Amino acid sequence: MPIHNEPSELAGQTVTVNFHEDGTTKALEYRIEDWWDRVGGGPWGDANGNPAAMQYGIRAGFASLPWDDEVLYGKIGHFGYLVHRSEVLA
């Protein structure tokens, strides 16, 4: 069940994110589809077996990202990724 009742204000936009991975931070272009819970049907932590959610969980732990559901789904290149709202540059 989705947590966010409304689409993200960033849905459909391409933004720059501070993508935290492997102990580094990279500024990357990210095409946002919507909040993860609206795309995936529930919290990212409940998306058992979903590669993007599993990768995000590992990244979130190592990068000390907030452990909440302010998580967006979008693409970097051709691949889908979850990013925390705090990683989106204003």
N, CA and C atoms as a LAMMPS dump frame, in Angstrom:
ITEM: TIMESTEP
0
ITEM: NUMBER OF ATOMS
270
ITEM: BOX BOUNDS ff ff ff
-5.0000000000000000e+02 5.0000000000000000e+02
-5.0000000000000000e+02 5.0000000000000000e+02
-5.0000000000000000e+02 5.0000000000000000e+02
ITEM: ATOMS id mol type element x y z
1 1 1 N 0.842 -1.182 0
2 1 2 C 0 0 0
3 1 3 C 0.889 1.247 0
4 2 1 N 0.646 2.163 -0.938
5 2 2 C 1.467 3.378 -1.014
6 2 3 C 1.372 4.246 0.236
7 3 1 N 2.47 4.885 0.552
8 3 2 C 2.557 5.799 1.689
9 3 3 C 2.209 7.214 1.246
10 4 1 N 2.683 7.593 0.065
11 4 2 C 2.422 8.929 -0.476
12 4 3 C 1.13 8.902 -1.299
13 5 1 N 0.183 9.75 -0.937
14 5 2 C -1.095 9.795 -1.652
15 5 3 C -1.005 10.559 -2.963
16 6 1 N -0.048 11.451 -3.053
17 6 2 C 0.11 12.289 -4.242
18 6 3 C 1.455 12.014 -4.896
19 7 1 N 1.543 12.207 -6.212
20 7 2 C 2.85 12.066 -6.877
21 7 3 C 3.869 13.056 -6.313
22 8 1 N 5.116 12.701 -6.418
23 8 2 C 6.183 13.619 -6.023
24 8 3 C 6.123 14.876 -6.884
25 9 1 N 6.45 16.004 -6.294
26 9 2 C 6.512 17.258 -7.057
27 9 3 C 7.611 17.206 -8.113
28 10 1 N 8.499 16.223 -7.995
29 10 2 C 9.606 16.068 -8.94
30 10 3 C 9.331 15.009 -10.006
31 11 1 N 8.187 14.343 -9.936
32 11 2 C 7.865 13.278 -10.902
33 11 3 C 7.925 13.814 -12.325
34 12 1 N 8.588 13.077 -13.199
35 12 2 C 8.716 13.451 -14.594
36 12 3 C 9.876 14.377 -14.897
37 13 1 N 10.603 14.792 -13.868
38 13 2 C 11.72 15.722 -14.07
39 13 3 C 13.057 14.979 -14.07
40 14 1 N 14.03 15.575 -14.732
41 14 2 C 15.416 15.124 -14.631
42 14 3 C 16.126 16.093 -13.709
43 15 1 N 16.739 15.563 -12.667
44 15 2 C 17.414 16.373 -11.659
45 15 3 C 18.846 15.863 -11.499
46 16 1 N 19.636 16.578 -10.751
47 16 2 C 20.972 16.121 -10.383
48 16 3 C 20.9 15.588 -8.963
49 17 1 N 21.481 14.423 -8.751
50 17 2 C 21.516 13.833 -7.418
51 17 3 C 22.957 13.644 -6.975
52 18 1 N 23.173 13.764 -5.672
53 18 2 C 24.433 13.374 -5.058
54 18 3 C 24.309 11.897 -4.753
55 19 1 N 24.783 11.053 -5.655
56 19 2 C 24.628 9.609 -5.549
57 19 3 C 25.775 9.061 -4.72
58 20 1 N 25.472 8.578 -3.517
59 20 2 C 26.47 8.054 -2.588
60 20 3 C 26.677 6.571 -2.854
61 21 1 N 27.901 6.21 -3.256
62 21 2 C 28.188 4.806 -3.54
63 21 3 C 29.681 4.554 -3.428
64 22 1 N 30.023 3.424 -2.86
65 22 2 C 31.419 2.994 -2.742
66 22 3 C 32.296 4.029 -2.043
67 23 1 N 31.74 4.709 -1.039
68 23 2 C 32.511 5.681 -0.277
69 23 3 C 32.737 6.998 -0.985
70 24 1 N 32.135 7.176 -2.143
71 24 2 C 32.261 8.432 -2.877
72 24 3 C 30.881 8.992 -3.17
73 25 1 N 30.851 10.243 -3.555
74 25 2 C 29.614 10.89 -3.96
75 25 3 C 29.803 11.402 -5.373
76 26 1 N 28.861 11.045 -6.234
77 26 2 C 28.929 11.453 -7.629
78 26 3 C 27.69 12.268 -7.959
79 27 1 N 27.849 13.382 -8.663
80 27 2 C 26.716 14.162 -9.149
81 27 3 C 26.273 13.538 -10.472
82 28 1 N 25.055 12.992 -10.491
83 28 2 C 24.552 12.288 -11.668
84 28 3 C 23.167 12.799 -12.05
85 29 1 N 22.85 12.719 -13.331
86 29 2 C 21.501 13.053 -13.795
87 29 3 C 20.572 11.881 -13.481
88 30 1 N 19.391 12.209 -12.966
89 30 2 C 18.44 11.196 -12.506
90 30 3 C 17.057 11.581 -12.997
91 31 1 N 16.435 10.719 -13.788
92 31 2 C 15.076 10.945 -14.309
93 31 3 C 14.077 10.319 -13.35
94 32 1 N 13.336 11.149 -12.648
95 32 2 C 12.431 10.683 -11.603
96 32 3 C 11.1 10.238 -12.197
97 33 1 N 10.69 9.025 -11.803
98 33 2 C 9.361 8.544 -12.177
99 33 3 C 8.351 8.973 -11.107
100 34 1 N 8.613 8.652 -9.84
101 34 2 C 7.719 9.02 -8.738
102 34 3 C 8.307 8.478 -7.44
103 35 1 N 7.562 8.653 -6.347
104 35 2 C 7.939 8.034 -5.082
105 35 3 C 7.999 6.526 -5.294
106 36 1 N 8.966 5.87 -4.668
107 36 2 C 9.081 4.425 -4.811
108 36 3 C 7.796 3.716 -4.382
109 37 1 N 7.199 4.117 -3.264
110 37 2 C 6.037 3.377 -2.769
111 37 3 C 4.863 3.438 -3.745
112 38 1 N 4.775 4.502 -4.544
113 38 2 C 3.716 4.601 -5.551
114 38 3 C 4.037 3.735 -6.768
115 39 1 N 5.317 3.579 -7.087
116 39 2 C 5.737 2.747 -8.211
117 39 3 C 5.737 1.27 -7.815
118 40 1 N 6.299 0.982 -6.655
119 40 2 C 6.472 -0.397 -6.222
120 40 3 C 5.316 -0.97 -5.429
121 41 1 N 4.386 -0.118 -5.018
122 41 2 C 3.211 -0.602 -4.299
123 41 3 C 3.361 -0.691 -2.801
124 42 1 N 4.484 -0.234 -2.256
125 42 2 C 4.684 -0.276 -0.811
126 42 3 C 6.064 0.231 -0.453
127 43 1 N 6.414 0.164 0.823
128 43 2 C 7.723 0.65 1.277
129 43 3 C 8.872 -0.086 0.593
130 44 1 N 9.964 0.627 0.394
131 44 2 C 11.119 0.012 -0.257
132 44 3 C 11.652 -1.156 0.564
133 45 1 N 11.567 -1.077 1.885
134 45 2 C 12.068 -2.137 2.757
135 45 3 C 11.279 -3.426 2.66
136 46 1 N 10.083 -3.36 2.094
137 46 2 C 9.246 -4.549 1.924
138 46 3 C 9.332 -5.123 0.512
139 47 1 N 10.178 -4.553 -0.328
140 47 2 C 10.278 -4.981 -1.73
141 47 3 C 11.259 -6.14 -1.852
142 48 1 N 10.937 -7.243 -1.199
143 48 2 C 11.819 -8.414 -1.164
144 48 3 C 12.178 -8.89 -2.563
145 49 1 N 13.472 -9.023 -2.799
146 49 2 C 13.956 -9.531 -4.071
147 49 3 C 14.071 -8.503 -5.179
148 50 1 N 13.614 -7.274 -4.934
149 50 2 C 13.72 -6.242 -5.968
150 50 3 C 15.157 -5.732 -6.003
151 51 1 N 15.845 -5.851 -7.144
152 51 2 C 17.257 -5.456 -7.207
153 51 3 C 17.505 -3.987 -6.843
154 52 1 N 16.64 -3.077 -7.302
155 52 2 C 16.842 -1.656 -6.996
156 52 3 C 16.688 -1.396 -5.497
157 53 1 N 15.716 -2.047 -4.864
158 53 2 C 15.5 -1.862 -3.427
159 53 3 C 16.648 -2.473 -2.62
160 54 1 N 17.126 -3.637 -3.042
161 54 2 C 18.244 -4.26 -2.328
162 54 3 C 19.504 -3.401 -2.441
163 55 1 N 19.766 -2.888 -3.636
164 55 2 C 20.94 -2.037 -3.844
165 55 3 C 20.811 -0.763 -3.016
166 56 1 N 19.595 -0.199 -2.96
167 56 2 C 19.38 1.006 -2.167
168 56 3 C 19.622 0.734 -0.682
169 57 1 N 19.141 -0.395 -0.177
170 57 2 C 19.345 -0.725 1.227
171 57 3 C 20.818 -0.782 1.594
172 58 1 N 21.619 -1.365 0.738
173 58 2 C 23.066 -1.428 0.973
174 58 3 C 23.659 -0.021 0.93
175 59 1 N 23.289 0.744 -0.11
176 59 2 C 23.798 2.111 -0.253
177 59 3 C 23.4 2.973 0.933
178 60 1 N 22.133 2.853 1.356
179 60 2 C 21.615 3.669 2.464
180 60 3 C 22.38 3.395 3.746
181 61 1 N 22.694 2.126 3.977
182 61 2 C 23.445 1.777 5.179
183 61 3 C 24.848 2.343 5.179
184 62 1 N 25.566 2.168 4.081
185 62 2 C 26.935 2.665 4.006
186 62 3 C 27.01 4.18 3.953
187 63 1 N 26.025 4.841 3.356
188 63 2 C 26.051 6.3 3.203
189 63 3 C 25.334 7.011 4.335
190 64 1 N 24.818 6.265 5.312
191 64 2 C 24.078 6.845 6.442
192 64 3 C 22.906 7.713 5.975
193 65 1 N 22.189 7.225 4.964
194 65 2 C 20.998 7.941 4.505
195 65 3 C 19.874 7.723 5.508
196 66 1 N 18.922 8.658 5.588
197 66 2 C 17.795 8.462 6.511
198 66 3 C 17.068 7.15 6.203
199 67 1 N 16.623 6.462 7.226
200 67 2 C 15.982 5.159 7.088
201 67 3 C 14.47 5.349 7.111
202 68 1 N 13.958 6.069 6.094
203 68 2 C 12.523 6.33 6.012
204 68 3 C 12.039 6.046 4.598
205 69 1 N 10.834 6.467 4.282
206 69 2 C 10.271 6.17 2.964
207 69 3 C 10.201 7.384 2.052
208 70 1 N 11.075 8.362 2.258
209 70 2 C 11.17 9.515 1.355
210 70 3 C 12.117 9.135 0.218
211 71 1 N 11.747 8.074 -0.477
212 71 2 C 12.598 7.441 -1.474
213 71 3 C 11.915 7.529 -2.841
214 72 1 N 12.681 7.973 -3.818
215 72 2 C 12.196 8.138 -5.187
216 72 3 C 12.695 7.005 -6.069
217 73 1 N 11.919 6.719 -7.115
218 73 2 C 12.36 5.767 -8.128
219 73 3 C 12.577 6.52 -9.43
220 74 1 N 13.682 6.219 -10.091
221 74 2 C 13.968 6.835 -11.374
222 74 3 C 15.106 6.104 -12.048
223 75 1 N 15.633 6.727 -13.079
224 75 2 C 16.675 6.075 -13.866
225 75 3 C 17.92 6.943 -13.981
226 76 1 N 19.031 6.258 -13.921
227 76 2 C 20.335 6.819 -14.254
228 76 3 C 20.769 6.026 -15.477
229 77 1 N 20.808 6.691 -16.608
230 77 2 C 21.023 5.959 -17.86
231 77 3 C 19.805 5.094 -18.124
232 78 1 N 20.034 3.807 -18.36
233 78 2 C 18.936 2.884 -18.653
234 78 3 C 18.511 2.062 -17.445
235 79 1 N 19.155 2.271 -16.307
236 79 2 C 18.919 1.419 -15.146
237 79 3 C 18.138 2.143 -14.061
238 80 1 N 17.217 1.412 -13.403
239 80 2 C 16.403 1.964 -12.345
240 80 3 C 17.127 1.954 -11.006
241 81 1 N 16.996 3.057 -10.275
242 81 2 C 17.613 3.202 -8.957
243 81 3 C 16.643 3.883 -8.015
244 82 1 N 16.804 3.603 -6.737
245 82 2 C 16.118 4.349 -5.696
246 82 3 C 17.111 5.344 -5.125
247 83 1 N 16.647 6.552 -4.879
248 83 2 C 17.469 7.567 -4.215
249 83 3 C 16.617 8.206 -3.122
250 84 1 N 17.261 8.612 -2.061
251 84 2 C 16.559 9.317 -1.005
252 84 3 C 16.35 10.756 -1.421
253 85 1 N 15.26 11.341 -1.002
254 85 2 C 14.931 12.734 -1.345
255 85 3 C 16.074 13.67 -0.969
256 86 1 N 16.796 13.362 0.093
257 86 2 C 17.906 14.22 0.535
258 86 3 C 19.08 14.206 -0.431
259 87 1 N 19.145 13.235 -1.343
260 87 2 C 20.225 13.174 -2.322
261 87 3 C 19.969 14.075 -3.527
262 88 1 N 18.736 14.572 -3.672
263 88 2 C 18.386 15.442 -4.789
264 88 3 C 18.903 16.845 -4.508
265 89 1 N 19.689 17.386 -5.44
266 89 2 C 20.211 18.732 -5.267
267 89 3 C 19.112 19.746 -5.577
268 90 1 N 19.057 20.786 -4.776
269 90 2 C 18.031 21.824 -4.979
270 90 3 C 18.309 22.654 -6.216
